[in-house]
Amino acid sequence: MGPGPVNAHPRVLRAMSADLLGQFDPEMTGYMNQVMALYRPIFGTQNRWTMLIDGTARAGIEAALVSLVTPGDTVLVVDFGRFGLLLQEILGRIGARIETVDAPWGKTVLLDVIAAAIERTGPKVVATIHGDTSTTMAQPLDGLGDLCHAAGALLYVDATATLGGMDIAADRWGADIVTGGLQKCLGGPSGSAPITISDAAAEHIFARRHTEAGIRAADMVDGNGPRIGSNYFDLAMIMDYWSEKRLNHHTEATSMLYAARECARVALGEGLEARYARHAAAGRAVTAGLRAMGLTVFGDDRFRMTNVTGVYIPESVDGERVRAAMRDHFEIEIGTAFGPLAGRIWRIGAMGYNAMKHKVLITLGALEACLRAEGFVLPAGAAVTAALEAWEA
């Protein structure tokens, strides 16, 4: 019950046990086409280029940025937590000129502040996190794509922590690339990064296409732009494999494709609106239960992610000893924190297969017991009662 990864759905684990297929087997390429179709509604898009990047969620982030950004390009990063800093880390390695628009951890950045930063910096790309698990905040994104496009910029969104648990609206946001991961709200293992790419971003990426010698045909024509700086994360070549060309770039992670396919089937089978409502109910219940214990919840309630809740560790309590007791006595893991919040808050996740009423209630009951063992005085049973009421609200 931490900020991810979480327990995988049993159906996903079963799907991964299926036998491997060849990279050009019609059954394999059929599954690839199914994955593209299944993830379009999950991303809230009609984009043709909706597929998977082999690797953890960070692989999707790096593929997006290295394929969009060339050395010297100005990129504006919306920075409100650890993963905004990660975007800057990756962009720095690419050689981008990085500008930021910032908010303190626990806050988000206002749209008019981003608009002013776009006007000031003239970026080629604006990059932001949707939900940053380090701060448990979700950045509002409606209207941001319009601001970017009016300024001639592309918009990249990292939705690793929210895909499948909160409304992801790539088309409505005007996002040009959105990436995610399986290991959080989608209830799968880490190791595959769903991605969706707009036509405008695809045109920009294909202008940088330089197909490697071992797989290029004599009639292939490269793009006029600079070659993408990574071979493995070269979206132009990866897109050629996911297209009708089936130009094999690397060996597809077959078992992860099975997992991603089943994650999407589970999500769509439940219904996205019902799934988002379940995550919202779980988040409300966790928050209400923590407050009923007399604990202080971290961050701005208006922008709280539904699937991860931060809570201050009481000054009289050893936070790591409580986490160890939760794990040892109840086999429940809750999360620690990063950067300026390290040692100050716990992060409790309720997402994917774990965003269930009974798991939230058991977690809160276990936390109450562990806090009581540390000598922290709190009203007995109040957390579970408050969580039940909040779940049904």
N, C-alpha and C positions, 0 to 999 in steps of 0.2 A: 504493500500500500504506500509506496513511495512515488516519486515523480517520474518513474519509468526507468527501465522496462518493468512491465507488470506481467502477471500470469497470462500465458497465451490461451486462447480459446481451444478447447479440446478438438473441435473440428479442424482447426488450423494445424494442430500437431498431427492429426491423422492424415491430413492432406499431404503433409511433408514426407510421409513414409512411402508414398507411391514411388514406383520404379522410375529411373531416369530415362529421358528420351534424347535422341539425337537432335542437334541444333537446327536441322532443316526437316525433321520429321513433320509431316502434315499435322499430326496431333499436337506437337509442340508449338508450331506456328499458329495453329488454331487457338491454343490457350493464350498465346500472346495477343491475338486479336480480341479475345474475350476480355483480357485484362484491360486493354485500352478502352473498351466499351464500358466495363464495370466501373472504372475510376473516373469517368467523365462526370457522372452525377455527384460522386463523392467530393470532387474538386469544384463542383458548381460551374461546369464549363461545357462548351461544345468543341473545344480544341481538338483538332485531329491528332496533334502530337501530345498524347497522354499515354505514359508508358512507365517503365521502371528503370532505375539505375542500380546496377549491382554494387552493393556495399551498404553500409549503415546510412542513417539519415544524413550524416556529414558528407557522404559521397555525393548525394544529390545537391547539397549546398555548393560543394566545390565544383561539380560539373556545371551548374548554372552560372556561377561567377566566372570561372575560367573561360567559359564559352561566350559569355557576354562582354567581358571586360578585357581590354588590351592595355599594356603598360602605358601609363601616362593619362589614361582616361580618368575623369573626375567622377567619383561615386559618392553620393550622399547616403550615409548610414543613419537610420533612426535607431538610436542607442538608448535602451532603458533597462539593460541587464547584461548578464554574462554573455548571452548569445549575440547581442549586438557587438560586443567585443570580439567574439569569434568571427563575425563577418569582417571586421577590420583586420583581424589576423590573416585571414585568407586573402583579402584584397591587398594587404601589404606585401604578401609573397608574390602576388601577380604583378605588382609594380604600379598599382592604381594610385591616383592622387585622392586621398580620403578626406572627405568633409563629414562632420557629424552634426546632428541635432539631438540634444540629449534631454533626458528626464532622470531625476533621482530614482534609485531602486525603490519600487513600490508605487511608482507613478507611471503614466504614459505621456506621449507627446501630443499636444493639441494640433489639429489639422492646420490651423492658420499659422502656427509656428513652423510646421513643415513647409507650408507654402512660401513663407518668407525665406526659409533656408534654400529652397529650390531656386527662387528668384536671385538670391545672393550668390549661389555657387555655380549655377548652370550645369548641373550634372548630366552625364550620359546615362547613368543608371541610379535609381533610388532603391536602396535595399533595406528591408526591415524584417524583424521577427513578428509573427502574429501573436503567439502565446509564448512568453519566456518563462520557463519553469523555474529559473533561478529567482525570479521575483514574484511568480504566480500571477502576473498581469498580462492582459490581452490588449494589444494595440488596436484601437478602432481604425478600420481601413476603408470604409465607404467614402468615396470621393477622392481618394488618394491617386488612383489611376488617372483620373481626369486632369489633376494637377500636373502629374508627370508628363502625360502625353501633350498637354498644352505647351509644355516647355521643351518638347522634343526628347524626353527621357523615357527609358523603359523602367518598369517596376518589377522588382524581384521580392517575393515573400517566402520566408521560411515558416511553414506551418507544421513542422515536425510534431509538436506537442499537442496540436489541436485537430489534426486531420481525423475525421471519423467521430469526433466528440463535440465539436462546436461547428457552427455553420461556416463552411468554407465556400466563398462566392467569387471564384477567380474572375468570371466574366463581369459580374456586377462591380467588383472592386476595380476592374480594369488592369488586373495584374498580368504581366507578360510571362513570367515564370513563377510557379508555385511548386515547392517541394515538400515532401513529408517523410514519415517513417512509419513502420508497422508496429513498433514496440510500445506504443502508448495507447491512444484511444482505439486504434484498430485491433488491438488484442492479438498481435502476432509477435514473432521474434525479431530482434534487430538483425539487419542484414540485407534489406531491400528498401530502396528509396523511391516511392512513387513521385512522378513529376508531370506537370502539364506545361505546355509551351504555346504561346499565342502565335498567330501567323506572322505578326510583326517581329517577334523575337526569332522565330524560325528563319525568316528572311535574313536577318542580321547574322545568325549563326551559319547559314549556308553560304553566305558571302565569305566566310572564313574556312570553308571546306578545303582540306588538303588530304586526299585519301592516301593511305600508306601504300608503299610499293607492292607489298606482298598480296594485296587484294584488289588493286586497281586494274581496271580494264583499259585497253588502248584508247577507247573513245571517251574516257572520263575527262572532264574539264574541271579544274580546281577553281575555287572562288578567287576574287581579287583582293580580299582582305588578308590581314596577317594570320598566319597559322595559329590555331589554338594551342596554348602552351602545354597542354597535357595530352598524352595519347589515350590513356585509359578513360579520362573524363571528357573526351572530345565528343560533344553532343552531336555534331554534324555526322560523324561516323556511326554513333549509336543510333541516331534517327534513321540512317540508311539501313541498318539491320532491322529495325522495327517497321520499316516501310515495305512496300511490295518488292523492293530490290533484294531484300534479305542478304545484304552485303555483310557477311559475318565479321564482326570486329573483335570480340572476345567470346569465350565460352560462357553462354548464359547460365546464371545460377538457377538451375532447373528447380531444385527443391524450394528455393525462395520464391520463384515464380508461382509454384503451387500454393505456397503460403499466402502470397499477396492476393492471388485469385480468391482463395477461400476467405480471407479477411474481408474482401469486398462483398462476397456473396453473403456472408453473415450480416454485414452492415446493411446492405440493401434489403435483405430478407426481413430484418427487424423493421426497416423503414427509417429513413434519415431523421425525420422530424421526431419520431418516437425515441430514437437513439439520442438525439440532442437533448430531449426532455429528460431522459434517464440520467444523463451526465449532469444536467442542471440540478435535478433532484438530489443526486449524490453530493454535489458541491454544497448545496444549501444545507443538507443534513450534517455534513462534516463541520461546516462553519457554525451552525447552531449548536451542535454538540460541544464543540470546543469552548464556545462562549458560555455555555451553561456550566462548564467546569470552572469558570472564572478565569479562563485564559484570554489573552489578547491576540486577535487575529491580525496578521501583517497585511499592509497594503490598502489600496483604495477599493472599497466595495463596488464602486461603479464599474471598474474595469477588471474585476477578478476573473481569472480563468475558471471555468466550471469544474475542471478535472484535477486541479492541484490547489491546495490551500496551505498557506504559510501561517505558522503560529509561533509567537514568542515563547522561548523556554523560560519558565519562571526562574528568577534570580537565585532562589533557594535550592534549585534542582540541578543535578549533574545530567546534562542532556544526553551524553553518550551512554551513561549508565542506564538511563531510561530506554534508549534505543536497544541496548543489549538485552535488557530484561524483556522488552516486547518480543525480540527475536527468540530468546532462550525459552521463555515461559509460554508464549502464545504462537510462535512461528509466524509472526507478523513483522515485516520490515517497514519502517517509515524512514523518510529521507532526512539527511543533514542539509547543509547549505554551503554556498560558495562566497568568496570575496568578502565584502563588508558585512554579510549576513552569516558568515561561518561562526558556528557556536552560539548564535543568537536566536535562530529559528529552527523549527522542524518543518519539513514539507510533507504533507499527507496527500497522497494521490488516491483518487477513486475514478478509474477510467477503464474503458474497454470491458473485458470480462470481469473486472473487479468493481465496476460501478454498479454494485448490487446492494440492496437494502441491508441484507443480513451481514455482508462483509463490512459495510460501514458501521453497523451497530456493534459488531464484534470488536472491530478496531477501537472504537471509542470506549467500549467497556474495558478492553485490555489496557488502554492508555490510562484510564481512571485508576485501575488497580496498580499500575506501575508508579504513577504519581503518588498515590496514597502510601506505597511502600517507601517512597523517598521522603515521607513526612509532609507532603503538600496537602493542605486541608482543602477539601472541596465537597460540594453537596452530593451525597451518595445517590447514584442512579439518575441524576438530573441530565447527564449528557445523552443517554439513550432516549429518554422521554422527549427531550427537545429535538433530537435528530428525527425521531418518528414523526413528530408534528411537522417539522420542516419538509420532510420527504413528501408528505401529502399536500403541502401548501400549494 
